[in-house]
């Protein structure tokens, strides 16, 4: 027996007619947000309804007239991109909390206190958002929302989105193996291989992630790397 929370209803109105399909909650939400998800993973069934609750199926003629096809995958893509995803309260709360954490994580990694140049603790950001009663838009890009929220938080506390440029000197015994790790940690702006095999590199990272990045570099080099912050902007 199917439980209600196993699927969600995605719906759309086209040319005066109403259509609904059943979709799996998490893949459907990711698809609607623009992530690359196979539509077959999203679809819970291949039936197009006039009314899911009443069990009324849409006629093949009305489907072809509205969508120009009877391919359920193409129909589902249009409904998900242009229509509405009917979330249950349980799923809405779950997804809102996940989006809130995603936004806060972005701010923590990318923002600093411009007065000190230091990252801002997650708890401080959460408290400021709560104080300002900042809401989260479930279907809006997390990064775009984070940038808007930083502007709002700036009314209450010193904060800005910034990049940090680190100069990293890696001893020869670690330089070869750590090079790819540096590429993953940030954007390499300058690479200078010395005659002794050591590496001096400039790497640009989100300013808020300085502590984490430096810690990872030192772990990879057993504390032998020299890391200096050249610029924060």
C-alpha positions as CSV (number, residue, x, y, z in Angstrom):
1,X,0.0,0.0,0.0
2,X,1.3,3.4,-1.0
3,X,1.9,5.9,1.8
4,X,1.1,9.5,1.1
5,X,4.6,10.7,1.9
6,X,6.1,8.4,-0.7
7,X,5.3,10.8,-3.5
8,X,4.3,14.5,-4.2
9,X,2.0,16.0,-6.7
10,X,3.4,18.2,-9.4
11,X,0.8,20.2,-11.3
12,X,0.3,22.7,-14.1
13,X,-2.5,24.5,-16.0
14,X,-2.2,24.6,-19.8
15,X,-4.8,26.0,-22.2
16,X,-7.5,26.0,-19.5
17,X,-6.8,22.4,-18.5
18,X,-5.3,21.0,-15.3
19,X,-2.7,18.2,-15.2
20,X,-1.0,16.4,-12.4
21,X,1.8,13.8,-12.1
22,X,3.2,11.9,-9.1
23,X,6.9,12.4,-8.4
24,X,9.5,11.3,-5.8
25,X,10.0,14.2,-3.3
26,X,13.8,14.6,-3.0
27,X,14.7,14.0,-6.7
28,X,11.8,16.3,-7.8
29,X,12.9,19.1,-5.6
30,X,16.5,18.8,-6.8
31,X,15.3,18.8,-10.4
32,X,13.1,21.9,-9.9
33,X,16.1,23.7,-8.3
34,X,18.1,23.0,-11.5
35,X,20.3,20.1,-10.5
36,X,21.0,17.4,-13.0
37,X,18.7,14.6,-12.1
38,X,17.5,11.9,-14.5
39,X,13.7,12.4,-15.0
40,X,13.2,8.7,-14.6
41,X,14.4,9.0,-11.0
42,X,11.9,11.8,-10.4
43,X,8.8,10.1,-11.8
44,X,6.9,8.0,-9.3
45,X,4.5,6.8,-12.0
46,X,4.0,7.3,-15.8
47,X,0.3,8.4,-15.5
48,X,-0.9,12.0,-16.2
49,X,-3.9,12.9,-14.1
50,X,-6.6,15.5,-14.2
51,X,-7.0,15.1,-10.5
52,X,-4.7,12.7,-8.5
53,X,-6.9,12.8,-5.3
54,X,-9.9,11.7,-7.2
55,X,-8.0,9.2,-9.4
56,X,-9.1,10.9,-12.6
57,X,-6.7,10.4,-15.5
58,X,-6.2,12.9,-18.3
59,X,-7.3,11.8,-21.7
60,X,-4.6,11.1,-24.3
61,X,-6.2,13.7,-26.6
62,X,-6.0,16.5,-23.9
63,X,-2.4,15.5,-23.1
64,X,-1.3,15.7,-26.7
65,X,-3.1,19.0,-27.3
66,X,-1.6,20.6,-24.2
67,X,2.0,19.3,-24.4
68,X,2.3,18.4,-28.1
69,X,3.5,14.9,-27.1
70,X,2.5,11.9,-25.1
71,X,6.1,11.2,-24.0
72,X,5.8,11.2,-20.2
73,X,9.4,12.3,-19.7
74,X,8.9,15.5,-21.8
75,X,5.6,16.1,-20.1
76,X,7.2,15.7,-16.6
77,X,10.0,18.1,-17.5
78,X,7.6,20.8,-18.6
79,X,5.4,20.3,-15.5
80,X,8.4,20.4,-13.1
81,X,10.1,23.4,-14.8
82,X,7.0,25.5,-15.3
83,X,4.4,24.1,-12.9
84,X,4.1,23.8,-9.2
85,X,5.3,21.2,-6.8
86,X,2.8,20.5,-4.1
87,X,4.8,19.9,-0.9
88,X,3.5,18.4,2.2
89,X,4.1,20.4,5.4
90,X,6.5,17.7,6.5
91,X,8.6,18.0,3.4
92,X,8.4,21.8,3.3
93,X,9.9,22.0,6.8
94,X,12.6,19.5,6.0
95,X,13.6,21.2,2.8
96,X,13.5,24.7,4.4
97,X,15.8,23.6,7.1
98,X,18.2,22.0,4.6
99,X,18.2,25.3,2.5
100,X,18.7,27.4,5.6
101,X,21.8,25.3,6.6
102,X,23.1,25.5,3.0
103,X,22.8,29.3,3.1
104,X,24.4,29.7,6.5
105,X,27.2,27.4,5.4
106,X,27.8,29.6,2.3
107,X,28.0,32.7,4.5
108,X,30.4,31.1,6.9
109,X,32.7,30.1,4.1
110,X,32.6,33.3,2.2
111,X,32.0,36.2,4.6
112,X,34.3,37.9,7.1
113,X,34.2,40.7,9.6
114,X,35.8,43.5,7.6
115,X,37.1,45.2,10.7
116,X,39.2,42.2,11.8
117,X,39.5,40.3,8.5
118,X,38.4,37.1,10.4
119,X,35.7,34.6,9.7
120,X,32.4,35.0,11.5
121,X,31.1,32.1,13.7
122,X,28.1,30.2,12.5
123,X,26.2,30.8,15.8
124,X,26.6,34.6,15.4
125,X,25.2,34.5,11.8
126,X,22.3,32.3,12.9
127,X,21.5,34.7,15.9
128,X,21.6,37.7,13.6
129,X,19.3,36.1,11.0
130,X,16.9,35.2,13.8
131,X,17.0,38.7,15.2
132,X,16.2,40.3,11.8
133,X,13.6,37.6,11.2
134,X,15.1,36.7,7.8
135,X,13.0,34.3,5.9
136,X,14.2,31.6,3.4
137,X,12.8,31.1,-0.1
138,X,12.6,27.4,-0.7
139,X,12.9,27.6,-4.5
140,X,15.5,30.4,-4.8
141,X,19.2,29.6,-5.3
142,X,21.0,29.4,-2.0
143,X,24.0,31.4,-3.1
144,X,21.8,34.3,-4.4
145,X,19.9,34.3,-1.1
146,X,23.1,34.2,0.9
147,X,24.4,37.3,-0.8
148,X,21.1,39.1,-0.2
149,X,21.1,38.0,3.4
150,X,24.7,39.3,4.0
151,X,23.5,42.8,2.8
152,X,20.7,42.6,5.4
153,X,23.0,41.4,8.1
154,X,25.4,44.3,7.4
155,X,22.8,46.6,9.0
156,X,23.3,44.8,12.3
157,X,26.9,43.7,12.2
158,X,30.2,44.2,10.3
159,X,30.1,41.6,7.5
160,X,31.0,41.3,3.8
161,X,31.6,38.6,1.2
162,X,35.3,38.5,0.5
163,X,38.2,36.5,-1.1
164,X,41.5,35.7,0.6
165,X,44.8,35.3,-1.4
166,X,47.2,32.9,0.4
167,X,50.8,32.5,-0.4
168,X,51.7,28.9,0.3
169,X,55.3,27.4,0.4
170,X,55.4,23.6,0.2
171,X,58.7,21.7,1.0
172,X,59.9,19.4,-1.9
173,X,59.0,16.2,-0.1
174,X,55.3,17.2,-0.3
175,X,55.0,19.5,-3.3
176,X,54.3,16.9,-5.9
177,X,51.6,15.1,-4.0
178,X,49.8,18.3,-2.7
179,X,49.5,20.1,-6.0
180,X,46.2,18.6,-6.9
181,X,44.9,19.2,-3.4
182,X,45.7,22.9,-3.8
183,X,43.6,23.0,-7.0
184,X,40.7,21.5,-5.1
185,X,41.0,23.9,-2.2
186,X,40.8,27.1,-4.2
187,X,41.8,28.9,-7.4
188,X,45.6,28.8,-8.1
189,X,46.6,32.3,-9.2
190,X,50.4,31.7,-9.4
191,X,52.6,28.6,-9.3
192,X,56.4,28.8,-8.9
193,X,58.4,25.5,-8.8
194,X,61.8,26.1,-7.2
195,X,65.0,24.3,-8.2
196,X,65.0,22.3,-5.0
197,X,61.5,20.9,-5.9
198,X,59.7,23.1,-3.4
199,X,56.5,24.9,-4.5
200,X,55.5,28.5,-3.9
201,X,51.9,29.1,-4.9
202,X,49.2,31.8,-4.6
203,X,45.8,30.4,-4.0
204,X,42.5,32.4,-3.8
205,X,39.9,31.0,-1.5
206,X,36.6,32.2,0.1
207,X,37.8,34.5,3.0
208,X,35.7,32.8,5.6
209,X,37.3,29.4,4.9
210,X,40.9,30.5,5.8
211,X,41.2,28.6,9.0
212,X,39.8,25.4,7.4
213,X,42.1,25.6,4.3
214,X,45.2,26.4,6.3
215,X,44.4,23.5,8.6
216,X,44.1,21.1,5.6
217,X,47.3,22.3,4.0
218,X,49.2,21.8,7.3
219,X,47.7,18.4,7.7
220,X,48.8,17.4,4.2
221,X,52.3,18.6,4.9
222,X,52.6,17.5,8.5
223,X,52.8,21.1,9.6
224,X,55.8,21.9,7.4
225,X,54.1,24.4,5.0
226,X,54.4,28.1,5.3
227,X,51.1,30.0,4.7
228,X,50.8,33.7,4.6
229,X,47.7,35.8,3.9
230,X,48.7,38.2,1.2
231,X,45.4,40.0,0.7
232,X,41.7,39.9,1.7
233,X,39.3,41.8,-0.5
